[in-house]
Amino acid sequence: MINVAAVLSLRNLPSMAEYGYALIFYLTLASLCFFIPSALVSAELASGWPRKGGVYLWVGEAFGPKWGFVAIFMQWVENLPWFPAILAFVAASIAYIFNPELAANKLFVIVVIWIALWTATFINFRGMRLSAFLSTSGVISGTIVPGVAIILLGTGYVLSGKPLAISFSPGALVPELGNLNQLMLLAGMLMAISGMEMSAVHVTEVKNPRHNFPKAIFIAVFIILFLSIIGSLAVAVVIPIGDLSLSAGVNQAFDNLFRVFGLGWASPLMAVLLAYGALAMVITWMVGPSKGVLEVAGDGYLPKYMSRKNRHGMPTGTLVVQGAISSLLSLAILFMPTVSGAFWIMSALAAQLYLVMYLLMFAAAIKLRYSQPEVERPYRVPGGKPGIWLVSGVAFLASLFVIIFGFIPTDSVRASGTNAMAAYVSFLLVGVVLFVTIPLIFYYRARKRGAGEQGAF
């Protein structure tokens, strides 16, 4: 029911491990202020409005079709910078199969991103059956196996008495709340545990949803926190902060751990598994949001090209547009000081765009309690109106906080000077403004043509 594969993906481990024990505090905080609320709020909305459409329908019921369109567009468009980020990880993994130094080669990374991106796009043209197989096999071989392996290897490394790259002192457990780098970590945390609104559509299929759905959520939170924290610490104890690459950190950790235990031959094999798992995840995530956008295109809000489907029922028009824009965004790698910096800026933009959707969703949950109280909701956020204000309000503020702090440049960018910092902030600002403005332009153009007026609302 819950998409644990996306949450537990090892793509997030390097950015967490960079700050050692701070990840424990911030991951827990993100879970309490965002992960759990997003699951509970989306469960109420899905149980009250179980028809197709998801956030498009929920936000549209609260604020009208314009903002419903913006919400579903944000859910789709956040993938456009995220795909180059995760495929940079694929490039780093492939580099570790042949020559680890290639992981820092910008041209190599871009070429791999483009090849992988369009391979994933054309694979999705073949229908859902192949995509489902790749998703399942990718979770097992590219997420579960490496996750268990790095935890076991990291544990063995600590127990063997080898020198550790982080301190296990009590003082290290206390986060530096005034540290901008650690506050930036929240953006990575929220991106790592986003997507719970996808699982909420199944709430009406759960027996006794008022009791069992929250129970499932809290169990998932415990599993996610445990595996993410332990796996991240396994990276942190092996790779010094100054040597850690955001895009290749997991491969660095495996390479070091395998050499310590005389298993150097296993590094290329693990790199293959990690690359396959990340690529399979991209293939899977290309389809879901694209099909959501296809529903909107059918209402007339998007260009006709994006409503095209092939004989397998796949949204080929949207997939091609998606691949083209992601390819262009990947060129940002050429203008960043390092590949790691590009990995972070892409992840930051993806998080900011996705969180715009969450702002609308949390606000919609509050509005609908007042505007449509008569709608039967098999699951409700407990506590009545104060409860929905507390849960949605906390999550709304957390999302807004992370959007703002997402504009803080990384250490490497700040060290490169004022021009680099200006370029970093400008890229994110222009990206957010542009991608929020595009659906509004499409909406008003559609209304002028008389399209969209007979939509789901």
C-alpha positions as CSV (number, residue, x, y, z in Angstrom):
1,M,0.0,0.0,0.0
2,I,2.8,2.4,0.9
3,N,5.5,3.2,-1.7
4,V,8.4,2.3,0.5
5,A,10.7,1.7,-2.5
6,A,10.8,5.4,-3.4
7,V,11.4,6.4,0.2
8,L,14.1,4.0,1.0
9,S,16.0,4.7,-2.2
10,L,19.7,4.9,-1.6
11,R,19.9,8.1,-3.7
12,N,19.2,10.1,-0.5
13,L,21.9,8.5,1.7
14,P,24.8,10.7,0.7
15,S,23.1,14.0,1.4
16,M,22.0,12.7,4.8
17,A,25.3,11.1,5.7
18,E,27.2,14.4,5.0
19,Y,26.0,15.8,8.3
20,G,26.3,12.7,10.5
21,Y,24.0,12.6,13.5
22,A,22.0,15.6,12.4
23,L,20.1,13.3,10.0
24,I,18.6,11.5,13.0
25,F,17.1,14.7,14.3
26,Y,16.0,16.1,11.0
27,L,14.6,12.9,9.6
28,T,12.6,12.4,12.7
29,L,11.4,16.0,12.6
30,A,10.5,15.7,8.9
31,S,8.5,12.6,9.7
32,L,6.5,14.2,12.5
33,C,5.9,17.5,10.7
34,F,5.4,16.3,7.2
35,F,5.5,12.6,6.4
36,I,2.8,11.5,8.9
37,P,0.6,14.6,8.3
38,S,0.8,14.2,4.5
39,A,-0.3,10.6,4.8
40,L,-3.2,11.3,7.1
41,V,-4.4,14.3,5.3
42,S,-4.3,12.6,1.9
43,A,-6.1,9.6,3.4
44,E,-9.0,11.8,4.4
45,L,-9.2,13.5,1.0
46,A,-8.9,10.2,-0.9
47,S,-11.7,8.6,1.3
48,G,-14.0,11.6,0.8
49,W,-13.3,12.0,-2.9
50,P,-12.2,8.5,-4.2
51,R,-12.7,9.3,-7.9
52,K,-9.8,9.5,-10.3
53,G,-7.7,12.7,-10.2
54,G,-6.0,12.7,-6.8
55,V,-4.7,16.2,-5.9
56,Y,-6.3,17.5,-9.1
57,L,-9.7,16.6,-7.7
58,W,-9.0,17.4,-4.1
59,V,-7.6,20.9,-4.6
60,G,-10.1,21.6,-7.3
61,E,-13.0,20.8,-5.0
62,A,-11.6,23.3,-2.5
63,F,-10.3,26.1,-4.6
64,G,-11.6,25.5,-8.1
65,P,-10.1,23.9,-11.3
66,K,-7.4,26.5,-11.7
67,W,-5.6,25.5,-8.5
68,G,-6.4,21.9,-9.0
69,F,-4.6,22.1,-12.3
70,V,-1.6,23.8,-10.7
71,A,-1.5,21.1,-8.0
72,I,-1.4,18.2,-10.5
73,F,1.0,20.1,-12.7
74,M,3.4,20.5,-9.8
75,Q,3.2,16.8,-9.0
76,W,4.3,16.0,-12.5
77,V,6.8,18.8,-13.2
78,E,8.8,18.1,-10.0
79,N,10.0,15.0,-11.7
80,L,11.7,17.0,-14.5
81,P,14.7,18.1,-12.4
82,W,14.5,15.0,-10.2
83,F,15.2,12.7,-13.2
84,P,18.6,14.3,-14.0
85,A,19.4,14.1,-10.2
86,I,18.8,10.4,-9.8
87,L,20.3,9.6,-13.2
88,A,23.5,11.4,-12.1
89,F,23.6,8.8,-9.4
90,V,23.2,6.1,-12.2
91,A,26.1,7.7,-14.0
92,A,28.2,7.6,-10.8
93,S,27.3,3.9,-10.3
94,I,28.3,3.1,-13.9
95,A,31.6,5.0,-13.5
96,Y,32.4,2.7,-10.5
97,I,32.1,-0.3,-12.8
98,F,34.8,1.0,-15.1
99,N,36.6,4.0,-13.7
100,P,35.5,5.8,-10.6
101,E,37.1,9.1,-11.7
102,L,34.4,9.4,-14.4
103,A,31.9,10.1,-11.7
104,A,33.2,13.6,-11.6
105,N,33.4,14.1,-15.3
106,K,30.5,16.4,-16.4
107,L,30.4,15.3,-20.0
108,F,30.3,11.6,-19.0
109,V,27.5,12.3,-16.6
110,I,25.4,14.3,-19.1
111,V,25.8,11.6,-21.8
112,V,24.7,8.9,-19.4
113,I,21.7,11.0,-18.2
114,W,20.5,11.5,-21.7
115,I,20.9,7.8,-22.8
116,A,19.2,6.6,-19.6
117,L,16.5,9.2,-19.8
118,W,15.4,8.4,-23.3
119,T,15.9,4.6,-22.8
120,A,13.5,4.8,-19.8
121,T,11.0,7.0,-21.9
122,F,10.9,4.5,-24.8
123,I,10.6,1.5,-22.4
124,N,7.5,3.1,-21.0
125,F,6.0,3.2,-24.5
126,R,5.7,-0.6,-24.3
127,G,3.0,-0.5,-21.6
128,M,2.7,-1.1,-17.8
129,R,3.6,-4.8,-17.7
130,L,7.3,-4.2,-18.4
131,S,7.3,-1.2,-16.2
132,A,5.8,-3.2,-13.3
133,F,8.4,-6.0,-13.7
134,L,11.3,-3.5,-13.7
135,S,9.8,-1.7,-10.6
136,T,9.6,-4.9,-8.6
137,S,13.0,-6.3,-9.7
138,G,14.6,-2.8,-9.2
139,V,13.3,-2.6,-5.6
140,I,14.7,-6.0,-4.7
141,S,18.1,-5.7,-6.5
142,G,18.7,-2.0,-6.4
143,T,17.3,-1.0,-3.0
144,I,16.7,-3.9,-0.6
145,V,19.9,-5.9,-1.4
146,P,22.2,-2.8,-1.3
147,G,20.4,-1.4,1.8
148,V,20.8,-4.6,3.8
149,A,24.4,-5.0,2.5
150,I,25.5,-1.5,3.5
151,I,24.0,-1.9,7.0
152,L,25.7,-5.3,7.5
153,L,29.1,-4.0,6.2
154,G,28.8,-0.8,8.2
155,T,28.1,-2.7,11.4
156,G,31.0,-5.0,10.7
157,Y,33.3,-2.0,10.1
158,V,32.3,-0.4,13.5
159,L,32.7,-3.7,15.4
160,S,36.1,-4.4,13.8
161,G,37.5,-1.3,15.5
162,K,38.4,0.5,12.3
163,P,38.8,4.4,12.5
164,L,35.5,6.1,12.1
165,A,34.8,9.2,9.9
166,I,32.3,10.7,12.4
167,S,32.3,11.0,16.2
168,F,30.0,8.9,18.4
169,S,30.2,11.5,21.2
170,P,27.0,12.7,23.0
171,G,27.6,16.2,21.7
172,A,27.4,15.0,18.1
173,L,23.8,14.0,18.7
174,V,22.8,17.6,19.2
175,P,21.9,19.3,16.0
176,E,23.3,22.8,15.2
177,L,20.0,24.6,14.7
178,G,21.8,27.7,13.6
179,N,23.8,25.9,11.0
180,L,22.5,26.7,7.5
181,N,23.9,23.5,6.0
182,Q,22.0,21.4,8.5
183,L,18.8,23.4,7.9
184,M,19.2,22.8,4.2
185,L,19.2,19.1,5.1
186,L,15.5,19.4,5.7
187,A,14.9,19.9,2.0
188,G,16.5,16.5,1.4
189,M,14.5,14.9,4.2
190,L,11.2,16.1,2.9
191,M,12.0,15.0,-0.7
192,A,13.1,11.6,0.6
193,I,9.8,11.0,2.4
194,S,7.4,12.7,0.0
195,G,4.8,10.8,-2.2
196,M,2.5,9.5,0.5
197,E,-0.5,11.1,-1.3
198,M,0.0,8.3,-3.9
199,S,-0.7,5.6,-1.3
200,A,-3.8,7.4,0.1
201,V,-5.9,6.5,-2.9
202,H,-6.2,3.0,-1.5
203,V,-7.6,4.0,1.8
204,T,-11.1,3.0,0.9
205,E,-9.8,-0.6,0.2
206,V,-8.5,-0.9,3.8
207,K,-10.6,-2.7,6.4
208,N,-11.6,-0.3,9.2
209,P,-9.6,2.6,7.7
210,R,-10.0,4.8,10.8
211,H,-7.9,2.4,12.8
212,N,-5.8,0.4,10.3
213,F,-4.6,3.2,8.0
214,P,-2.9,5.3,10.7
215,K,-1.5,2.1,12.2
216,A,0.1,1.2,8.8
217,I,1.5,4.7,8.5
218,F,3.2,4.6,11.8
219,I,4.7,1.2,11.1
220,A,6.0,2.5,7.8
221,V,7.5,5.5,9.5
222,F,9.3,3.3,12.0
223,I,10.7,1.1,9.2
224,I,11.7,4.0,7.0
225,L,13.4,5.9,9.9
226,F,15.3,2.8,11.0
227,L,16.6,1.7,7.6
228,S,17.3,5.3,6.4
229,I,19.2,6.3,9.6
230,I,21.3,3.1,9.9
231,G,22.0,3.0,6.2
232,S,23.1,6.6,6.2
233,L,25.3,6.2,9.2
234,A,27.0,3.3,7.5
235,V,28.0,5.7,4.8
236,A,29.0,8.4,7.3
237,V,31.4,6.2,9.3
238,V,33.4,5.3,6.3
239,I,33.6,8.4,4.1
240,P,35.0,11.7,5.7
241,I,32.7,14.7,5.1
242,G,35.2,16.5,2.9
243,D,35.6,13.5,0.6
244,L,31.9,12.7,0.2
245,S,30.2,13.1,-3.2
246,L,26.5,13.7,-3.2
247,S,26.0,11.7,-6.4
248,A,28.6,9.0,-5.8
249,G,28.7,8.8,-2.0
250,V,27.0,5.4,-1.7
251,N,29.4,3.9,-4.3
252,Q,32.3,5.4,-2.4
253,A,31.1,3.8,0.8
254,F,30.6,0.4,-0.8
255,D,34.0,0.6,-2.5
256,N,35.8,1.4,0.8
257,L,33.9,-1.2,2.8
258,F,34.5,-4.0,0.3
259,R,38.2,-3.2,0.2
260,V,38.4,-3.3,4.1
261,F,36.9,-6.8,4.0
262,G,38.9,-8.0,1.0
263,L,35.9,-8.0,-1.3
264,G,37.1,-5.4,-3.8
265,W,35.8,-7.6,-6.7
266,A,32.2,-6.9,-5.4
267,S,32.3,-3.1,-6.0
268,P,31.5,-3.2,-9.7
269,L,28.7,-5.8,-9.0
270,M,27.1,-3.6,-6.4
271,A,27.5,-0.6,-8.7
272,V,25.5,-2.5,-11.4
273,L,22.7,-3.3,-8.8
274,L,22.6,0.3,-7.7
275,A,22.4,1.7,-11.2
276,Y,19.7,-0.8,-12.2
277,G,17.6,0.0,-9.1
278,A,17.8,3.7,-9.7
279,L,17.0,3.4,-13.4
280,A,14.1,1.1,-12.7
281,M,12.8,3.7,-10.2
282,V,13.0,6.4,-12.9
283,I,11.1,4.2,-15.3
284,T,8.4,3.6,-12.7
285,W,8.0,7.2,-11.7
286,M,7.8,8.4,-15.3
287,V,4.4,6.7,-15.7
288,G,2.3,7.6,-12.7
289,P,2.5,11.5,-12.8
290,S,2.3,11.4,-16.6
291,K,-1.0,9.5,-16.5
292,G,-2.3,12.1,-14.0
293,V,-1.3,14.9,-16.4
294,L,-3.0,12.9,-19.2
295,E,-6.3,13.3,-17.3
296,V,-5.8,17.0,-17.2
297,A,-4.9,17.2,-20.9
298,G,-8.2,15.4,-21.6
299,D,-10.0,18.3,-19.9
300,G,-8.4,20.7,-22.4
301,Y,-6.0,22.5,-20.2
302,L,-2.8,21.3,-21.9
303,P,-1.7,21.2,-25.6
304,K,-3.3,18.5,-27.6
305,Y,0.0,16.8,-28.2
306,M,0.3,16.0,-24.5
307,S,-3.0,14.1,-24.6
308,R,-1.7,11.6,-27.2
309,K,-1.7,7.9,-26.3
310,N,-0.4,4.9,-28.2
311,R,-2.0,1.5,-28.6
312,H,-0.8,0.4,-25.2
313,G,-2.6,3.3,-23.6
314,M,0.6,5.1,-22.6
315,P,0.8,8.9,-22.6
316,T,3.5,9.2,-25.3
317,G,3.0,12.9,-25.8
318,T,3.6,13.7,-22.2
319,L,6.5,11.3,-21.9
320,V,8.3,12.9,-24.8
321,V,7.8,16.4,-23.4
322,Q,9.0,15.2,-20.1
323,G,12.1,13.7,-21.6
324,A,12.9,16.8,-23.6
325,I,12.6,19.2,-20.6
326,S,14.6,16.9,-18.3
327,S,17.3,16.7,-20.9
328,L,17.6,20.5,-21.1
329,L,17.6,20.8,-17.3
330,S,20.5,18.3,-17.0
331,L,22.7,20.9,-18.8
332,A,22.8,22.8,-15.5
333,I,25.6,20.3,-14.7
334,L,27.9,22.2,-17.1
335,F,27.4,25.5,-15.1
336,M,27.8,24.1,-11.6
337,P,31.3,23.9,-9.9
338,T,30.9,20.1,-9.4
339,V,28.6,17.2,-10.3
340,S,27.7,17.0,-6.6
341,G,26.6,20.7,-6.7
342,A,24.4,19.9,-9.8
343,F,23.0,16.9,-8.0
344,W,21.9,19.1,-5.1
345,I,20.5,22.0,-7.1
346,M,18.3,19.6,-9.1
347,S,17.1,17.9,-5.9
348,A,16.4,21.3,-4.4
349,L,14.3,22.4,-7.3
350,A,12.4,19.2,-7.4
351,A,11.6,19.5,-3.7
352,Q,10.5,23.1,-4.0
353,L,8.1,22.3,-6.9
354,Y,6.7,19.3,-5.2
355,L,6.1,21.2,-2.0
356,V,4.1,23.8,-3.8
357,M,1.6,21.0,-4.5
358,Y,1.7,20.0,-0.8
359,L,0.9,23.6,0.2
360,L,-2.2,23.5,-1.9
361,M,-3.2,20.0,-0.6
362,F,-2.9,20.9,3.1
363,A,-4.8,24.1,2.5
364,A,-7.5,22.2,0.6
365,A,-7.9,19.7,3.5
366,I,-8.7,22.6,5.9
367,K,-11.0,24.4,3.4
368,L,-13.0,21.2,2.6
369,R,-13.8,20.6,6.3
370,Y,-15.7,23.9,6.2
371,S,-17.0,24.1,2.7
372,Q,-18.1,20.4,2.3
373,P,-18.6,19.0,5.8
374,E,-21.5,16.8,4.6
375,V,-19.2,14.7,2.4
376,E,-18.8,11.2,4.0
377,R,-15.2,10.5,4.8
378,P,-14.5,6.9,5.9
379,Y,-11.3,8.2,7.3
380,R,-10.9,11.5,9.0
381,V,-7.9,13.2,10.6
382,P,-8.8,12.8,14.3
383,G,-9.6,15.8,16.5
384,G,-12.3,17.5,14.5
385,K,-11.6,20.9,13.1
386,P,-8.8,21.7,15.6
387,G,-7.2,18.4,14.6
388,I,-7.2,19.1,10.8
389,W,-5.9,22.7,11.6
390,L,-3.1,21.2,13.7
391,V,-2.0,18.4,11.3
392,S,-2.4,20.4,8.1
393,G,-1.1,23.6,9.6
394,V,2.1,22.1,10.9
395,A,2.7,20.3,7.6
396,F,1.9,23.5,5.6
397,L,4.4,25.6,7.7
398,A,7.1,22.8,7.4
399,S,6.7,22.8,3.6
400,L,6.9,26.6,3.4
401,F,10.0,26.6,5.6
402,V,11.8,24.1,3.4
403,I,10.9,25.9,0.2
404,I,12.5,29.1,1.6
405,F,15.6,27.3,2.9
406,G,16.0,25.4,-0.3
407,F,17.4,28.6,-1.8
408,I,20.5,28.5,0.4
409,P,23.5,27.7,-1.7
410,T,25.7,24.7,-0.8
411,D,29.2,25.0,0.7
412,S,30.9,24.5,-2.7
413,V,28.7,27.1,-4.3
414,R,29.4,29.7,-1.6
415,A,33.1,29.0,-1.8
416,S,33.0,29.7,-5.5
417,G,32.0,33.4,-4.9
418,T,29.2,35.8,-5.3
419,N,28.5,35.1,-9.0
420,A,28.1,31.4,-8.3
421,M,25.7,32.0,-5.4
422,A,23.7,34.4,-7.6
423,A,23.5,31.8,-10.4
424,Y,22.4,29.1,-7.9
425,V,19.6,31.2,-6.4
426,S,18.5,32.6,-9.8
427,F,18.3,29.0,-11.2
428,L,16.0,28.0,-8.4
429,L,13.9,31.2,-8.3
430,V,13.4,31.2,-12.1
431,G,12.6,27.5,-12.1
432,V,10.0,27.8,-9.4
433,V,8.4,30.9,-10.8
434,L,8.4,29.5,-14.4
435,F,6.9,26.2,-13.6
436,V,4.2,27.7,-11.4
437,T,3.4,30.2,-14.1
438,I,3.1,27.8,-16.9
439,P,0.0,26.0,-15.7
440,L,-1.7,29.3,-15.0
441,I,-1.0,30.4,-18.6
442,F,-2.3,27.2,-19.9
443,Y,-5.4,27.5,-17.7
444,Y,-6.3,31.0,-18.9
445,R,-5.7,30.1,-22.5
446,A,-8.0,27.0,-22.1
447,R,-10.7,29.1,-20.6
448,K,-10.6,31.6,-23.4
449,R,-11.1,28.7,-25.8
450,G,-14.0,27.5,-23.6
451,A,-12.1,24.3,-22.6
452,G,-12.0,22.8,-19.2
453,E,-15.3,24.2,-18.1
454,Q,-16.9,20.8,-17.9
455,G,-14.1,19.1,-16.0
456,A,-14.2,17.0,-12.9
457,F,-15.6,19.8,-10.8
